[in-house]
C-alpha cells in the first residue's frame, strides 16, 4: 500500500460513524451487512449511512455487492491488512520482530477494552 492510499484510508476512518461502521463490517465477516442494518445498529439515518459507506468504499476499505434489492457491504480484508502492514512495517527498526511483547502483542496476553456504547 502506498502513502497516498494509506492517507485516504485513514482519512475515511477519521469520522465516528465511518469508524463504527467499518468495525461492524470487520466483525460481520465475509457475509457483510446490508446498509440499512448498519444504519440501524449505529442509529444513523439511511442517507447519512450511504454517504459514510461511500466514503469507506472510495477509500478501498469496503466492497459492495447487490443482493436482490439490498446493497451488502463487506470489509476489504486485503486493504485492512495492507494498511496495518504499512503502519507496522518499520516496527523493531525494520527487522523481523523477535519479541512478540514489544510490537506484536499476543492476543491471549493483551486485555481488551470495554465495549463501546452504540453511537446514537
N, C-alpha and C positions, 0 to 999 in steps of 0.2 A: 504494500500500500504506500502510495507517495504522500508527501506532506500536504498537498492540496486536498486530497481525498480525506485525509485524517482531519484537517481543519473543518471541512464540510460536515463530516460525521459528528465531530464534537460540537459544532455549532447547532446541528439538528437536535442533539441530545440536551443542549443547554436551555431547556424550557421544561417546566414542571410537568405539563400534560404529555408532552412527547416522551420524556424520560419514563414516566409511569406507563405509557402505552407500550414502549419498547420492552420494558421489564416484563409486562404481561405477556407479550408475544414470545419472549425468550422462554418464559415458563410454560407457555402453551405448547411448545414443541413444533414438530413438523406439520401437525394438523392446522395450526394457526387459529385465528379467531375472526369472525365477521366484524366489520367496522361498527355495527350497531351494538354488539356485545361489548366491545372495548369501550365505547362511549358510555354505555350503561354502568359498567363496572367502575368507571372513573368519574361518573357524574358530569360528563361533558356532552353538550348538545351535538347532534349529528353533523351540522355544518362546520362547527369548530373541530370536531374529531376528524372529519375528512381533510381539513386544512392541515392538521398536525400529522396525520398519516401520510399525506402527500409530501410533506417536508422530509419525513423519515425515508420515504421511497426515493425521493430526489437525491438524498444523500447516500443511497445504496444500502441502507440498513435494513430495509424490509422489502419483501416482494409481495405482489398481489396477484390473485387469480380469481376469475369469475366462477362461481358455483351456482348455477341457476340464476336467481335474482340477486344473490349476495356477492359482495366482494370480500374475499378471505385474505387477510394479511398474515404473513409469516415472517419471523425474524430471518434475516440473511446471515446464517451462521458463519459462512466463509468470510464475509465482511467483518463480522464481530471479531472473529479470530484474527483477522488481518490487523484490525485496529488494536487489539490487545498486544499482538506481536510487535507492532510498530512502537507502542508505548513502552514496551519492556525490552526491546532489542539491545539496549545498552546496559541492561541490568548487570551487575557484577563486573563493570568495566569492559563489557563486550565479550567476556569469556564465558563459557558454559558454567552455569551455577553448580557449585559443589555442596552448598549448604542450603537445603530447602527452607530453612527458617529465615534466612536473610532476605530473600527477594521472591521466593516462590512458596508462600505458605502452604503447608499441607492442610487441606480442608478438614481433616479429622482433628487437627490440633488448634484450629482457629475457632473463636466463638463468633456466632452470627449475631448481628444486631437485632434488636426487637423489630417486629414487623411494623411497617409504616401504616399510618391511618390512610383510609381511602381519601383521594383528592376530591373535594366537593366544589 
